[in-house]
Amino acid sequence: MIENGDIQNLIDAYGESIWAVDTDLRLIYFNAYFKEDFKNAFGIDLTRGMDLLAHASREVSDFWLPRYQAALSGKRVSFTFKENSLRGNKYFRVNLNPLEENGTLKGVSAISVDITGEETARRLYEAEQRKAQQYLEIAGVMFVALDSAGLITMVNRKLCEVTGYTKEELIGSNWFSMMLPEREREEVAAVAEKLLRGEIEPVEYYENTILTKEGFERIVAWHNTLVTNEEGVIEGHLSSGTDVTEQRILEARLKEREEFFKTVADYTAGWEYWMSPDGSYLYISPAVESITGYTPEDFHRIPGLIDKIIHPADKELFKHHKKTVSPMHDPVDFRIITKNNTVKWIGHVCRPIYDSRGNYRGIRASNRDITKRKCAEKEISNLLREKEYLLKEVHHRIKNNMATLVSLINLQLETVKGEEAKSALLEIENRIRSMLTLYSTLFESGDFEHVSLKQYLGTLVDSIVGTFPEAEKITVYKKLDNLNLPVKVIFSIGIIINELVTNAMKYAFKDNPAGHLKVGAVLTGNSIQVSVEDSGNGIPDGVDIFQSEGFGLKLIRLLTKQLQGRLELDGKEGTKITITIPLEKKK
């Protein structure tokens, strides 16, 4: 039989605290461990019959009393208790059992197991879990954990924001049937099942489509890892995902735009290229092959190929052009030697490229095969030279013919007796001289479309005056602006000057062979004022220059009308005739 002393020895030998109280919560028995724990907690030595809660605080009493009362009502009570002892915080798992003797409730027996280490570890684990969850909640990416059946065991706030679901709606739901479009559901679920069985290697990164609560599709880039237990058995997987929907849409648009511009560039007839700052090509159009014989791949493969195919005579030109590339750079023409050793002319234009931040991105160039144009230009140039030669020859012959006419007229003048006939021949000679002077000026200048007014009229006036015997007694003043006028206009002005100077020399100085003659041709505004003024006798009474039937005056009026000019007469002192000719014809 076990005696009471033996029972006490057994209780004391037990490694945890054991005690019992009666129905008034007074100690019936306790072991050494409980005595030590009590003293550490309250600094009091235990004795039998002591009221166990008499020395406890109100907070401790309020915690223990209802649990003792529950045990005194016949219930088994189990709970965890935190003790703030002198040695620090300790955790105990306490079991309270009704204490009966012969069917009569005598009190409560209790056993307390120190679980401080276990509880501390559990609380640390839970704290780490909470911290990890907080990290997941504030993360800018989505997190989801699935078990081996594909059920959602964990999600973070970001995934809820993207999908529109709450955590309560997601936890416990099947990920594949709830979140994937029907077209992908079966395939993705089958792959996930094989992964969990270890039949295929896990994929660290992939993209797929998920459905939001409202049924919209979002493209997500996932990073995945398998979750295993201590034995290495796969229990599920954890995934982090980024919503890349807008990025993929933008990439698709950019690709479409890139393909559009590439198509435009590829189908141009010209050879287009984009050269980077390091001299490599970012783009070369396919047309390069039809122009040079070399493919785009040749230009990518052979460094500096463009410099190598430049014609030797044009290498310095192209080298200088590359050094001076600017946004306003002029085009340049040069020759290349193609792959089959033919020479072609290239019309080249290029400009530097800068991005939106002002960074230099290289050179964009366009090249056209202008060989046919160059050949046509050369042929045209040859034809123009030939035409110029023929024109000079024609003018030379005309000039010679007119000089011959003047000589014939002079010979005729030597044989003519009548003064009227001599005068008529002299007028004809002067008119021919005006044309001869014009042709001489044209021939000497080499410009057959425009003539210098000053050079032509100066020579013409001297030539006309020099045909009269009294020329030495006449002082000639010339005021001529240096203007280049069309041949048609200056030819008519020359005829007018010839008639006016001839009339002045014939009639103005009959009674007074000495005098002066002023000839002017000056620019006034947008018109030319041509004038001939003499200090002679003036126009006789009865002569109206505006109505005269004389050939010379009729010719002056006709030419003035053709030039849309205005004829004016001033006869106060001598005679002054002014003709104002507009430079631009009235419409």
LUMLUMLO-165570 format. One line per 3 residues: number of its first residue (from 1); for each residue z, y, x of C-alpha. Coordinates in steps of 0.5 Angstrom, whole numbers, always signed. Example, Ala and Ser with C-alpha at 12.3 -4.5 7.8 and 13.67 -1.06 7.14 Angstrom:
2
1> +16:-9:+25 ~ +14:-2:+27;
REM end
This chain:
587
1> +0:+0:+0 ~ -2:+7:+2 ~ +4:+11:+3;
4> +5:+19:+1 ~ +5:+20:+9 ~ -1:+16:+10;
7> -5:+20:+5 ~ -3:+27:+8 ~ -5:+24:+15;
10> -12:+22:+12 ~ -12:+29:+9 ~ -10:+33:+15;
13> -15:+28:+19 ~ -21:+31:+15 ~ -25:+36:+18;
16> -26:+41:+12 ~ -21:+45:+8 ~ -17:+41:+2;
19> -12:+43:-2 ~ -9:+42:-10 ~ -6:+47:-14;
22> -2:+46:-21 ~ -4:+49:-28 ~ +0:+55:-25;
25> -4:+55:-19 ~ +1:+54:-15 ~ +0:+50:-9;
28> +1:+42:-9 ~ -1:+40:-3 ~ -6:+42:+3;
31> -9:+40:+10 ~ -8:+43:+16 ~ -15:+46:+16;
34> -14:+50:+10 ~ -7:+52:+12 ~ -11:+55:+18;
37> -17:+58:+14 ~ -12:+61:+10 ~ -8:+64:+15;
40> -14:+67:+18 ~ -16:+70:+12 ~ -10:+73:+10;
43> -5:+73:+16 ~ +0:+69:+11 ~ +3:+62:+13;
46> +2:+57:+7 ~ +8:+53:+3 ~ +8:+48:-2;
49> +9:+52:-9 ~ +6:+58:-7 ~ +2:+62:-12;
52> -5:+62:-9 ~ -7:+68:-11 ~ -1:+72:-11;
55> -3:+75:-4 ~ -11:+76:-6 ~ -14:+82:-7;
58> -16:+84:-14 ~ -23:+83:-12 ~ -22:+76:-9;
61> -17:+74:-15 ~ -23:+76:-20 ~ -27:+71:-17;
64> -23:+65:-16 ~ -19:+65:-23 ~ -25:+64:-28;
67> -27:+58:-23 ~ -20:+55:-23 ~ -20:+56:-30;
70> -26:+52:-31 ~ -24:+47:-27 ~ -17:+47:-31;
73> -21:+46:-38 ~ -24:+39:-35 ~ -31:+42:-31;
76> -33:+40:-24 ~ -34:+47:-21 ~ -39:+48:-15;
79> -40:+55:-12 ~ -41:+58:-5 ~ -36:+63:-3;
82> -36:+68:+3 ~ -30:+70:+6 ~ -28:+76:+10;
85> -23:+73:+15 ~ -20:+76:+21 ~ -25:+72:+25;
88> -31:+75:+21 ~ -35:+73:+16 ~ -36:+66:+14;
91> -39:+62:+8 ~ -36:+56:+5 ~ -39:+51:-1;
94> -33:+50:-5 ~ -32:+44:-10 ~ -27:+44:-16;
97> -25:+38:-20 ~ -20:+37:-25 ~ -13:+33:-22;
100> -11:+28:-27 ~ -5:+23:-27 ~ -5:+18:-32;
103> -10:+22:-37 ~ -6:+28:-36 ~ -8:+34:-33;
106> -4:+36:-27 ~ -8:+42:-24 ~ -14:+42:-19;
109> -16:+39:-13 ~ -21:+43:-8 ~ -25:+41:-2;
112> -28:+47:+2 ~ -34:+45:+7 ~ -36:+51:+12;
115> -43:+52:+12 ~ -43:+59:+16 ~ -49:+56:+20;
118> -53:+53:+15 ~ -52:+59:+10 ~ -53:+64:+16;
121> -60:+61:+18 ~ -62:+61:+11 ~ -60:+68:+10;
124> -64:+70:+16 ~ -70:+65:+14 ~ -70:+69:+7;
127> -70:+76:+11 ~ -76:+74:+15 ~ -79:+72:+9;
130> -78:+78:+5 ~ -80:+82:+11 ~ -86:+78:+12;
133> -88:+79:+4 ~ -87:+87:+6 ~ -92:+86:+11;
136> -97:+83:+7 ~ -95:+88:+1 ~ -97:+94:+5;
139> -103:+91:+9 ~ -110:+94:+8 ~ -113:+87:+7;
142> -112:+81:+2 ~ -107:+75:+3 ~ -107:+69:-1;
145> -104:+62:+0 ~ -107:+56:-4 ~ -103:+49:-4;
148> -107:+42:-3 ~ -109:+42:-11 ~ -112:+49:-10;
151> -106:+53:-14 ~ -104:+60:-12 ~ -98:+60:-9;
154> -97:+67:-6 ~ -102:+73:-6 ~ -100:+80:-4;
157> -101:+87:-7 ~ -108:+89:-4 ~ -111:+83:-8;
160> -108:+85:-14 ~ -111:+92:-13 ~ -118:+89:-12;
163> -118:+84:-17 ~ -114:+87:-23 ~ -109:+81:-24;
166> -102:+82:-23 ~ -98:+77:-19 ~ -95:+73:-25;
169> -102:+72:-28 ~ -105:+69:-21 ~ -99:+65:-18;
172> -100:+58:-21 ~ -107:+59:-23 ~ -113:+55:-20;
175> -116:+59:-15 ~ -123:+56:-16 ~ -124:+56:-23;
178> -120:+63:-24 ~ -123:+67:-18 ~ -130:+64:-17;
181> -137:+65:-20 ~ -139:+59:-24 ~ -145:+59:-19;
184> -141:+58:-13 ~ -135:+55:-16 ~ -137:+47:-15;
187> -139:+48:-8 ~ -133:+52:-5 ~ -128:+48:-9;
190> -132:+41:-5 ~ -132:+45:+1 ~ -124:+47:+1;
193> -122:+39:-1 ~ -126:+37:+5 ~ -122:+42:+9;
196> -115:+39:+6 ~ -117:+32:+7 ~ -119:+34:+15;
199> -126:+31:+14 ~ -129:+38:+16 ~ -127:+43:+22;
202> -124:+49:+19 ~ -128:+55:+18 ~ -125:+61:+21;
205> -129:+66:+18 ~ -134:+66:+12 ~ -136:+71:+6;
208> -136:+69:-1 ~ -136:+73:-8 ~ -130:+73:-12;
211> -129:+75:-20 ~ -125:+81:-22 ~ -121:+81:-28;
214> -126:+85:-32 ~ -132:+80:-29 ~ -134:+84:-24;
217> -136:+81:-17 ~ -134:+83:-10 ~ -136:+81:-4;
220> -130:+79:+1 ~ -130:+77:+8 ~ -125:+72:+9;
223> -121:+69:+15 ~ -117:+63:+14 ~ -112:+58:+17;
226> -109:+51:+15 ~ -102:+50:+13 ~ -99:+44:+16;
229> -92:+41:+15 ~ -88:+38:+21 ~ -91:+32:+21;
232> -98:+35:+21 ~ -100:+34:+14 ~ -105:+39:+11;
235> -101:+42:+5 ~ -106:+48:+4 ~ -109:+54:+7;
238> -107:+62:+8 ~ -113:+67:+8 ~ -114:+74:+9;
241> -120:+78:+6 ~ -123:+84:+6 ~ -127:+87:+1;
244> -134:+89:+4 ~ -138:+90:-2 ~ -140:+97:-1;
247> -141:+96:+6 ~ -146:+90:+4 ~ -149:+94:-1;
250> -150:+100:+4 ~ -153:+95:+9 ~ -158:+92:+4;
253> -160:+99:+3 ~ -161:+101:+10 ~ -164:+95:+11;
256> -169:+96:+6 ~ -170:+103:+8 ~ -171:+101:+15;
259> -176:+96:+13 ~ -180:+101:+9 ~ -180:+106:+15;
262> -182:+100:+20 ~ -188:+98:+15 ~ -190:+105:+15;
265> -190:+106:+22 ~ -193:+99:+23 ~ -199:+100:+19;
268> -201:+107:+22 ~ -207:+107:+26 ~ -204:+110:+32;
271> -200:+108:+37 ~ -193:+110:+36 ~ -186:+109:+40;
274> -179:+111:+41 ~ -177:+110:+48 ~ -169:+110:+49;
277> -166:+115:+55 ~ -166:+109:+60 ~ -173:+108:+59;
280> -173:+102:+55 ~ -177:+102:+48 ~ -173:+102:+41;
283> -180:+101:+37 ~ -187:+100:+39 ~ -192:+100:+33;
286> -197:+94:+33 ~ -203:+99:+34 ~ -202:+99:+41;
289> -205:+93:+42 ~ -212:+95:+39 ~ -212:+101:+43;
292> -209:+99:+50 ~ -210:+91:+50 ~ -203:+90:+51;
295> -198:+88:+46 ~ -191:+91:+44 ~ -188:+85:+48;
298> -192:+87:+54 ~ -189:+94:+54 ~ -182:+91:+53;
301> -183:+86:+58 ~ -186:+90:+64 ~ -182:+96:+66;
304> -186:+102:+66 ~ -192:+99:+63 ~ -195:+106:+60;
307> -194:+109:+67 ~ -198:+104:+70 ~ -204:+104:+65;
310> -205:+112:+66 ~ -212:+114:+69 ~ -210:+115:+77;
313> -214:+122:+76 ~ -209:+124:+70 ~ -202:+121:+73;
316> -199:+128:+75 ~ -201:+131:+69 ~ -197:+126:+65;
319> -192:+126:+70 ~ -191:+133:+69 ~ -191:+133:+61;
322> -186:+128:+61 ~ -181:+132:+65 ~ -182:+138:+60;
325> -181:+135:+54 ~ -178:+140:+49 ~ -178:+140:+41;
328> -184:+145:+41 ~ -188:+142:+47 ~ -196:+142:+47;
331> -200:+136:+46 ~ -203:+133:+52 ~ -210:+129:+53;
334> -210:+124:+58 ~ -214:+117:+60 ~ -212:+110:+60;
337> -215:+104:+63 ~ -214:+98:+58 ~ -213:+91:+59;
340> -220:+90:+60 ~ -221:+95:+65 ~ -225:+100:+60;
343> -223:+108:+60 ~ -220:+111:+54 ~ -218:+118:+52;
346> -211:+118:+49 ~ -209:+124:+45 ~ -201:+124:+46;
349> -196:+128:+42 ~ -188:+127:+43 ~ -181:+130:+42;
352> -174:+129:+44 ~ -169:+126:+39 ~ -162:+128:+37;
355> -157:+124:+32 ~ -153:+128:+27 ~ -148:+129:+33;
358> -153:+132:+38 ~ -153:+126:+42 ~ -160:+125:+46;
361> -163:+119:+43 ~ -170:+119:+47 ~ -177:+121:+46;
364> -181:+119:+40 ~ -189:+119:+41 ~ -195:+119:+37;
367> -202:+117:+41 ~ -209:+117:+38 ~ -215:+114:+41;
370> -219:+120:+42 ~ -225:+117:+46 ~ -230:+118:+41;
373> -228:+125:+40 ~ -228:+127:+47 ~ -235:+124:+48;
376> -237:+128:+42 ~ -234:+134:+45 ~ -238:+133:+52;
379> -244:+132:+48 ~ -243:+139:+44 ~ -241:+142:+51;
382> -248:+140:+54 ~ -252:+142:+48 ~ -248:+149:+48;
385> -250:+150:+55 ~ -257:+148:+54 ~ -257:+153:+48;
388> -254:+158:+52 ~ -259:+157:+57 ~ -265:+157:+52;
391> -262:+163:+49 ~ -262:+167:+56 ~ -269:+165:+57;
394> -271:+168:+50 ~ -268:+174:+51 ~ -270:+175:+58;
397> -277:+174:+56 ~ -276:+179:+50 ~ -274:+184:+55;
400> -280:+183:+60 ~ -284:+183:+54 ~ -281:+190:+51;
403> -281:+192:+59 ~ -289:+191:+59 ~ -290:+194:+52;
406> -286:+201:+55 ~ -291:+200:+61 ~ -297:+200:+57;
409> -295:+206:+53 ~ -294:+210:+59 ~ -301:+208:+61;
412> -303:+210:+54 ~ -300:+217:+55 ~ -303:+218:+61;
415> -310:+218:+58 ~ -308:+221:+51 ~ -310:+228:+50;
418> -307:+230:+44 ~ -300:+233:+43 ~ -299:+229:+37;
421> -301:+223:+39 ~ -297:+224:+46 ~ -291:+225:+41;
424> -292:+219:+37 ~ -293:+214:+43 ~ -286:+217:+46;
427> -282:+216:+40 ~ -285:+209:+40 ~ -283:+208:+47;
430> -276:+211:+46 ~ -275:+206:+40 ~ -277:+200:+44;
433> -273:+203:+50 ~ -267:+203:+45 ~ -268:+195:+44;
436> -269:+194:+51 ~ -263:+197:+53 ~ -259:+193:+48;
439> -262:+186:+51 ~ -261:+188:+58 ~ -254:+189:+56;
442> -253:+183:+52 ~ -257:+179:+58 ~ -252:+182:+63;
445> -245:+181:+59 ~ -247:+174:+57 ~ -244:+175:+50;
448> -250:+175:+45 ~ -246:+176:+39 ~ -242:+183:+41;
451> -244:+189:+46 ~ -239:+194:+49 ~ -241:+201:+45;
454> -239:+205:+51 ~ -244:+201:+56 ~ -250:+201:+51;
457> -250:+208:+48 ~ -248:+211:+55 ~ -254:+207:+58;
460> -259:+209:+52 ~ -257:+216:+52 ~ -259:+217:+59;
463> -265:+213:+58 ~ -268:+217:+52 ~ -266:+224:+55;
466> -269:+222:+62 ~ -276:+221:+58 ~ -276:+229:+57;
469> -279:+234:+62 ~ -274:+239:+61 ~ -268:+234:+61;
472> -265:+237:+68 ~ -264:+243:+64 ~ -260:+240:+59;
475> -252:+238:+60 ~ -251:+232:+56 ~ -243:+230:+54;
478> -242:+223:+52 ~ -235:+221:+48 ~ -236:+214:+47;
481> -230:+209:+46 ~ -230:+202:+49 ~ -231:+198:+43;
484> -234:+191:+42 ~ -238:+191:+36 ~ -243:+186:+33;
487> -250:+186:+36 ~ -253:+187:+29 ~ -248:+193:+28;
490> -249:+196:+35 ~ -257:+195:+34 ~ -257:+200:+28;
493> -253:+205:+31 ~ -257:+205:+37 ~ -263:+206:+33;
496> -260:+212:+30 ~ -257:+215:+36 ~ -265:+214:+39;
499> -268:+218:+33 ~ -262:+223:+33 ~ -263:+225:+41;
502> -270:+224:+41 ~ -270:+230:+35 ~ -266:+234:+39;
505> -269:+234:+45 ~ -276:+235:+42 ~ -274:+241:+37;
508> -267:+244:+39 ~ -269:+247:+45 ~ -276:+250:+44;
511> -274:+257:+45 ~ -269:+256:+50 ~ -270:+250:+54;
514> -263:+250:+57 ~ -257:+248:+53 ~ -252:+242:+52;
517> -252:+236:+48 ~ -246:+232:+45 ~ -246:+225:+43;
520> -240:+221:+41 ~ -238:+215:+38 ~ -231:+214:+37;
523> -226:+210:+33 ~ -222:+214:+27 ~ -218:+210:+23;
526> -222:+204:+20 ~ -229:+207:+21 ~ -233:+209:+27;
529> -236:+216:+27 ~ -242:+217:+31 ~ -245:+224:+32;
532> -250:+228:+36 ~ -249:+235:+37 ~ -254:+240:+40;
535> -253:+248:+42 ~ -261:+249:+40 ~ -264:+253:+34;
538> -262:+249:+29 ~ -266:+246:+23 ~ -271:+250:+20;
541> -271:+253:+13 ~ -274:+248:+8 ~ -273:+242:+12;
544> -268:+237:+8 ~ -265:+232:+12 ~ -263:+228:+6;
547> -270:+228:+3 ~ -275:+229:+9 ~ -281:+224:+9;
550> -281:+224:+16 ~ -281:+217:+19 ~ -275:+218:+24;
553> -270:+221:+18 ~ -272:+216:+13 ~ -270:+211:+18;
556> -264:+214:+20 ~ -262:+214:+12 ~ -264:+207:+11;
559> -260:+205:+17 ~ -254:+209:+15 ~ -254:+206:+8;
562> -255:+199:+11 ~ -248:+200:+15 ~ -245:+203:+8;
565> -244:+209:+12 ~ -244:+217:+10 ~ -249:+222:+13;
568> -246:+229:+14 ~ -250:+235:+17 ~ -247:+242:+20;
571> -252:+247:+22 ~ -247:+253:+23 ~ -248:+253:+31;
574> -254:+249:+33 ~ -254:+242:+29 ~ -249:+237:+29;
577> -250:+230:+25 ~ -245:+226:+24 ~ -245:+219:+21;
580> -238:+215:+19 ~ -239:+208:+19 ~ -234:+203:+16;
583> -232:+197:+20 ~ -231:+192:+15 ~ -236:+192:+9;
586> -234:+194:+2 ~ -233:+188:-3;
REM end
